[in-house]
Amino acid sequence: MVKQQLEKKLKDYLDNKKEVYYQDSINYVSLRDTKQIDGSSKKMHIVSYMVSISNLQYESDAFYSAAFDEKTLKMEFIVGPQSFEKIEE
């Protein structure tokens, strides 16, 4: 149940921001210890999705990961190959 709920939360967030991503790529990964900016660790649910980053035939897609707090299920940040977005909601 939590897996589907988090996948839907991420989909709704991306759709509301009008982000372009592969619609069928949103996938719950796992609950894991995640390193925080301050160096501490925190258990977070990770949900990944794929984005097209160029029109080249090869190496044109990238994975992004959204991290949700284990207890509150609030999305806290999204990490990409060269980006970090802190979610302030």
PEUR-V47672 format. One record per backbone hydrogen bond with DSSP energy under -0.5 kcal/mol. CO is the residue of the C=O (numbers start at 1). NH is the residue of the N-H. If there is no record, write none. Layout:
co=CO nh=NH
co=CO nh=NH
This chain:
co=1 nh=5
co=2 nh=6
co=3 nh=7
co=4 nh=8
co=5 nh=9
co=6 nh=10
co=7 nh=11
co=8 nh=12
co=9 nh=13
co=10 nh=14
co=11 nh=15
co=12 nh=16
co=13 nh=17
co=14 nh=19
co=15 nh=18
co=19 nh=21
co=21 nh=23
co=22 nh=25
co=23 nh=26
co=27 nh=48
co=30 nh=32
co=30 nh=46
co=32 nh=44
co=34 nh=42
co=36 nh=39
co=40 nh=36
co=42 nh=34
co=43 nh=70
co=44 nh=32
co=45 nh=68
co=46 nh=29
co=46 nh=30
co=47 nh=66
co=48 nh=27
co=49 nh=64
co=50 nh=22
co=51 nh=53
co=51 nh=62
co=60 nh=53
co=60 nh=54
co=62 nh=51
co=64 nh=49
co=65 nh=79
co=66 nh=47
co=67 nh=76
co=67 nh=77
co=68 nh=45
co=69 nh=73
co=74 nh=69
co=76 nh=87
co=77 nh=67
co=78 nh=85
co=79 nh=65
co=80 nh=83
co=83 nh=80
co=84 nh=86
co=85 nh=78
co=86 nh=88
co=87 nh=89
